[in-house]
Structures are given as C-alpha cells and as structure tokens.
C-alpha cells in the first residue's frame, strides 16, 4: 500500500544537468486526509474542521518530525463529501487512492458509516472528529475511531437533564430522519422511558425542511412543555423562531450540533432560552482551549464555528500514533493508536475497544441574551 509521497526533482532539470543547484534529498511528505462538507449548506462546518486540521498539521511540522529515521513533512489533503453519503464513499476511495496515511473525517454519522468500510478495506485509520452516532463504531471495524462522545451517552444525559433539571412533564420529539438525528432522538426517548416518562408526540421532518408550522401545530395541540429536536443548528434556528411565533410555551432542546454562532445569527432574539447538550467541554474549559482559540483567530481571522478543536485533536492523535510507531504503515501504527493516551486540546484522548473516546464529557448550554452560556458539565473521568 502506497502511503508516502516522495518529493521528486523535475526530469527536465536533471536532463539539463542542473543537479548541483537542486537538493536531492528532500523531505518525504506524508499525506493526511480530511473529509467533510466543504460546499453546500454545511460548508461552514466543513471549513471549520479543515481549519482545525490544518493548524494541527502546521504545529506538527514545526517540531521537524521524523519517521523511520527520515525527516518528514505532513500535508493535509482535503476532499469535499458535500455531507452526502454517496459522495462520501467516492471521496473515501479517492483519498485511499491518493495514498493518504490516514483520514480525519467525516463530519456526520451518515457519511462516516459508509466511508468507514472503504478505509477498513484499505487498512488505514479513520479518526472522526464528530460523527456522534454510535452506529459508526458499532460496525466492528478496527480502523474506526472518534474523539468525542457518542449519542447513546448524549441522548441519555439530555433525557436526564430534561426531567431532573428542566422539570419537563410533556415532551414532544422531532427528528430530521438522518442517521444522526433519528439515532439521537431514539436515545433521548430511551432515556425518558428509563425514567418512567412517555413522550406526548413524535414528528418527523427531513434535513431540508425550513417550514416547521405543520409539525409544531400538531405538537401544540398536545400541550408540550419541551420540544426535543434531533437535528443541527441551521434547522434548529428556524424551529426556535417558529415556536416563539406560534406562542408556544415550550423549551426547545437539542443534543449536538446546536451550539454555534450560526444558530445565534439565524435564531436572533427567538433563540433565547434554547437548551442544548454538546459533546466536549466549553472551549475555555478545555485544557488547551484558550491557546487554540487564540491561534485559530490569529490564523483565520474568524471565530471557531463548532468543531475545530476536535478536528485538531483527531489530526494530532493520528500523527502521534504514526510518530510513536515510527512508521507510516497502518499495520504498525494502528495498534499504537488503539492504545494511545494523548493529551489533546479538548482533553485526554484514549479509545475503548470499539474506538470510542473513553470518559467523554458533555456540556449543557443555554442561550442567554443572545449568547450560548454553559450551564453544567456531565460525564467525563468522574463518570
């Protein structure tokens, strides 16, 4: 399996006899793949992931890395999966054919699941920075990893918070029918049922829905005091606005994909009061969060959108395994990656037998005066 791209000297220069002025022993380049939505409605998130991964590549190269006794340069190769499962498979094959040593991606569960088989068949690591659906790592591939908590835990914690802290009595659930949204909603409902609570209604939309009037009218007739949405920020914002416009006295809640600047911009004042559980710690509570945020803003002159710190750590932990194994051969670095204990920006990274992050933390946020404010942290090493 070809995984290293060697810098070569132009044949034309050699034929011209110009070898004296050209360095013959250039660094070897190790390609790290990045797969995510770089165009389309989710492009802002894909770019955020790419930015985080590129910062990791830059930091790794500053240390003048060596692998197998040779100086190497890591290089990011980004591919656009358009957040489409079919495109994701083609992108995964393209990255494999390009000779990448491993891949950081994909963004969501729906794209990560089908792509995982391509990486497994090629024998290279896939380290998902997000992809919170548990089904991604339940496929049994020893090449699949993730650096944030999965939705079985997230849905469970969200359900507990809804009952114990928000004191919700009549709960309705909406999901966007994606692998992420539906899976998350299912886990949330399981959590409620384990506490002896049954939902009053369940409605479905798709990931392109912009008008939530029909489903909310049905939910309003059930007198729901909390609406849980399995979906992401770009749809959660108009959903929040419509809840307020219909005069519903119900809290909107989500668990993953809500806590972004995009939500605040789209929801405007109607976003106040929305509650969301998000995998990981708040950036300013992450061990390396403040430094990362400063570096990100200095480099890209914009705020972190959502998941850049996790893309950074996914990239760094993959590189760390390659360096520790002293080999770009996946058969050598995969056992190291499975047993790694890495101090990342987001926290300590170690994997269980399925490739899930051990001891993941989750943070509950609430929109207060137009800003996401952390309310509490659950999970983590104390779990």
C-alpha positions in Angstrom: 0.0 0.0 0.0 1.5 3.3 -1.1 1.2 5.8 1.7 4.1 8.2 1.3 4.5 10.7 -1.5 8.2 11.5 -2.1 9.2 15.0 -3.3 10.8 14.5 -6.7 13.1 16.6 -8.9 11.9 17.7 -12.3 13.1 15.4 -15.0 13.7 18.4 -17.2 16.2 19.8 -14.7 18.0 16.5 -14.5 18.3 16.3 -18.2 19.6 19.9 -18.3 22.4 18.9 -15.9 21.3 21.3 -13.1 21.6 18.8 -10.3 24.3 20.9 -8.5 21.7 23.6 -7.5 18.8 21.2 -6.6 18.6 19.4 -3.3 18.5 15.7 -4.0 17.3 14.6 -0.5 14.1 16.5 0.1 11.8 15.6 3.0 9.2 12.9 2.4 5.6 14.1 2.5 3.1 12.1 4.5 -0.5 12.8 3.4 -3.2 13.1 6.0 -6.7 13.1 4.5 -9.6 15.4 5.6 -13.1 14.6 4.5 -16.1 16.9 5.2 -18.7 19.2 3.7 -16.6 21.9 2.0 -19.5 23.1 -0.2 -23.3 23.2 0.3 -25.4 24.2 3.4 -22.8 22.7 5.9 -19.7 24.2 4.2 -19.1 26.5 7.2 -18.7 23.4 9.4 -16.5 21.6 6.9 -14.3 24.6 6.6 -14.1 24.8 10.4 -12.9 21.2 10.5 -10.4 21.8 7.8 -9.0 24.8 9.6 -8.6 22.9 12.8 -6.9 20.0 11.0 -4.5 22.4 9.1 -3.5 24.0 12.4 -2.6 20.6 13.7 -0.6 19.8 10.6 1.3 23.1 10.9 2.1 22.5 14.6 3.3 19.0 13.9 5.6 20.3 11.1 7.1 23.0 13.4 8.6 20.2 15.5 10.6 18.9 12.5 9.2 15.4 12.7 11.0 12.2 11.6 9.5 8.8 10.8 11.6 5.8 10.1 14.8 7.8 10.6 13.8 10.3 7.8 12.7 13.9 8.0 9.1 14.1 7.0 6.5 16.8 6.3 2.9 16.2 7.0 0.4 17.6 4.4 -3.4 17.8 4.5 -5.3 16.6 1.6 -8.9 17.8 1.8 -11.9 16.3 0.0 -15.5 17.6 -0.2 -18.1 15.0 0.7 -21.0 17.5 0.5 -22.4 15.8 3.6 -23.8 13.2 1.2 -23.3 9.5 2.0 -22.9 8.5 -1.7 -20.4 11.3 -2.3 -18.6 10.3 0.9 -17.9 6.8 -0.4 -16.4 8.3 -3.6 -14.3 10.7 -1.6 -13.1 8.0 0.7 -11.9 5.9 -2.3 -10.2 9.0 -3.7 -8.3 9.6 -0.5 -7.2 5.9 -0.4 -6.1 6.0 -4.0 -4.1 9.2 -3.2 -2.0 7.2 -0.7 -3.1 9.0 2.5 -1.7 7.5 5.7 -5.0 8.0 7.5 -8.1 10.1 7.4 -9.7 12.7 9.7 -13.4 12.7 9.0 -16.2 12.6 8.1 -18.3 15.2 9.8 -21.6 13.4 10.4 -22.7 9.9 11.1 -24.5 9.5 7.8 -21.3 10.0 5.8 -18.9 8.3 8.3 -20.7 5.0 8.3 -20.4 4.1 4.6 -17.0 5.7 4.3 -15.7 3.5 7.2 -15.8 0.4 5.1 -13.6 1.9 2.4 -10.9 2.8 5.0 -11.2 -0.5 6.7 -10.8 -2.4 3.4 -7.7 -0.3 2.7 -6.4 -0.9 6.2 -6.0 2.8 7.2 -7.2 4.7 10.2 -10.3 6.9 10.1 -10.4 9.3 13.1 -13.8 11.0 13.2 -13.7 14.4 14.9 -17.5 14.4 15.3 -19.8 11.6 13.9 -21.6 11.1 17.2 -23.9 8.3 16.1 -22.9 5.1 18.0 -23.6 3.0 14.9 -20.4 4.4 13.3 -18.1 2.4 15.7 -20.6 -0.5 16.1 -19.7 -1.8 12.6 -16.8 -3.6 14.2 -14.0 -2.0 12.1 -10.7 -1.8 13.9 -9.8 1.2 11.8 -12.6 3.4 13.1 -12.1 6.0 16.0 -13.8 9.1 17.3 -12.6 11.9 19.6 -15.9 13.0 21.2 -18.7 11.2 23.0 -21.4 9.3 21.1 -25.2 9.8 21.1 -26.0 6.9 23.4 -24.4 8.9 26.2 -25.5 12.2 24.8 -29.2 11.2 24.5 -29.2 9.7 27.9 -27.7 12.8 29.6 -30.1 15.0 27.7 -33.1 13.0 28.8 -31.9 13.2 32.4 -31.4 16.9 32.2 -34.9 17.4 30.6 -36.6 15.6 33.5 -34.4 16.4 36.6 -33.3 19.9 35.9 -35.8 21.4 33.4 -38.7 19.6 35.1 -40.4 18.9 31.8 -43.6 17.0 32.0 -45.0 16.8 28.5 -42.2 16.2 25.9 -42.5 16.0 22.1 -39.7 14.8 19.8 -38.9 15.8 16.2 -36.1 14.4 14.2 -34.7 15.0 10.7 -34.5 11.3 9.7 -30.7 11.4 9.3 -28.6 8.7 10.9 -27.6 11.4 13.4 -30.9 13.0 14.1 -33.0 9.9 14.3 -30.4 8.0 16.3 -30.1 10.8 18.8 -33.9 11.1 19.2 -34.2 7.4 19.8 -31.6 7.5 22.6 -33.3 10.6 24.1 -36.6 8.7 24.2 -35.0 5.6 25.7 -33.6 7.9 28.5 -37.1 9.3 29.2 -38.6 5.8 29.2 -36.0 4.6 31.7 -37.2 7.4 34.0 -40.8 6.4 33.5 -41.7 9.2 31.1 -43.5 8.7 27.8 -43.5 11.4 25.1 -46.7 13.0 24.1 -45.8 13.2 20.3 -43.2 12.3 17.8 -42.9 14.1 14.5 -40.5 13.8 11.5 -39.1 16.2 9.0 -36.1 15.9 6.6 -32.8 17.7 6.7 -34.0 20.2 4.1 -37.2 21.3 6.0 -37.5 25.0 6.5 -41.1 25.4 7.5 -42.0 23.7 10.8 -45.6 25.0 11.0 -47.3 21.7 10.5 -45.3 19.6 13.0 -45.4 22.4 15.6 -49.2 22.8 15.2 -49.6 19.1 15.9 -47.3 19.4 18.9 -49.0 22.5 20.2 -52.3 20.6 20.4 -50.6 18.1 22.8 -49.6 21.0 25.2 -45.9 20.1 25.1 -43.7 22.0 27.5 -40.5 20.8 25.9 -39.7 20.0 22.2 -36.6 17.9 21.6 -35.1 18.2 18.1 -32.7 15.6 16.6 -31.0 17.8 14.1 -28.5 20.6 13.6 -28.2 24.4 14.0 -29.3 25.5 10.6 -32.7 23.9 11.1 -32.9 24.4 14.9 -32.8 28.2 14.5 -35.9 28.5 12.3 -37.6 25.9 14.5 -36.9 28.0 17.6 -38.3 31.1 15.8 -41.4 29.3 14.8 -42.0 28.0 18.3 -42.0 31.6 19.6 -44.1 32.9 16.7 -46.8 30.3 17.4 -46.9 31.5 21.0 -45.9 28.0 22.3 -44.8 27.9 26.0 -42.3 25.1 25.3 -38.5 24.9 25.6 -36.5 23.8 22.6 -33.8 21.3 23.3 -31.1 19.6 21.3 -28.1 17.4 21.8 -25.2 18.0 19.4 -25.0 20.4 16.5 -26.9 23.4 18.1 -24.2 25.3 19.8 -22.8 27.5 17.1 -22.6 31.1 16.0 -24.8 30.2 13.0 -27.6 29.3 15.3 -27.4 32.6 17.2 -27.3 34.6 13.9 -30.3 32.7 12.4 -32.4 32.5 15.5 -32.0 36.1 16.6 -33.9 37.0 19.8 -36.1 34.0 19.5 -33.1 31.8 20.3 -33.1 32.9 23.9 -34.0 30.1 26.2 -33.0 27.3 23.9 -31.1 24.5 25.7 -28.6 22.1 24.1 -26.2 19.4 25.2 -23.0 19.3 23.3 -20.2 16.7 23.4 -17.0 18.0 25.0 -16.1 20.9 27.3 -16.6 24.6 26.6 -13.6 25.9 24.7 -12.4 28.0 27.7 -12.5 24.9 29.9 -10.6 22.6 27.5 -7.0 22.1 28.7 -5.7 23.7 25.5 -8.8 25.6 24.6 -7.8 29.2 25.2 -4.5 28.8 23.3 -6.2 27.1 20.5 -8.8 29.7 20.2 -6.2 32.5 20.0 -4.2 30.6 17.4 -7.4 29.9 15.3 -8.5 33.6 15.4 -4.9 34.8 14.6 -4.6 32.4 11.6 -8.1 32.6 10.2 -9.4 36.0 11.5 -12.8 34.5 12.4 -14.4 32.6 15.3 -14.5 28.9 15.8 -17.7 27.7 14.3 -18.3 24.5 16.1 -15.8 21.5 16.0 -12.4 22.8 15.0 -10.7 21.8 18.3 -11.9 18.2 17.8 -10.5 18.2 14.2 -7.2 19.5 15.6 -7.1 16.7 18.1 -8.2 14.0 15.6 -5.3 15.1 13.4 -2.7 15.3 16.2 -3.6 11.9 17.7 -3.3 10.3 14.3 0.1 11.9 13.8 1.2 11.0 17.3 0.5 7.3 16.6 2.5 7.4 13.4 5.4 9.1 15.1 5.3 6.7 18.1 5.1 3.7 15.9 7.9 5.2 13.8 6.1 4.1 10.7 3.5 5.3 8.2 2.5 1.7 7.7 -1.0 1.4 9.2 -0.3 -2.2 10.3 2.3 -0.7 12.6 0.6 2.5 13.8 -3.0 1.2 14.3 -2.1 -0.9 17.4 -0.4 2.2 18.8 -3.5 4.3 18.1 -5.8 1.8 19.7 -3.8 2.0 22.9 -2.8 5.7 22.9 -3.1 8.1 25.8 -2.8 11.5 24.3 -3.1 14.9 26.0 -5.1 17.0 23.5 -6.6 20.4 23.3 -10.0 19.0 24.1 -8.8 16.7 26.9 -7.3 13.3 27.4 -7.8 11.0 24.4 -7.9 7.3 24.8 -10.1 4.8 23.0 -12.2 1.8 24.1 -12.4 -1.5 22.3 -14.8 -0.1 19.7 -12.8 3.1 19.0 -15.0 5.4 21.1 -13.5 8.1 23.3 -13.1 6.9 26.8 -14.7 9.0 29.6 -16.3 11.7 27.3 -17.6 14.9 28.7 -20.7 16.8 27.7 -21.7 20.3 28.4 -25.3 21.7 28.7 -25.7 25.2 27.2 -28.5 27.7 27.2 -28.9 30.8 25.1 -29.0 33.8 27.4 -29.2 37.3 26.0 -28.1 36.1 22.5 -25.1 34.0 23.7 -24.5 30.4 24.5 -23.9 30.1 28.2 -22.6 26.8 29.8 -24.9 25.5 32.5 -23.3 22.3 33.6 -20.8 19.6 32.6 -21.7 16.0 32.8 -19.8 12.8 32.2 -16.0 12.8 32.0 -13.5 10.9 34.0 -15.7 11.1 37.1 -18.5 9.2 35.4 
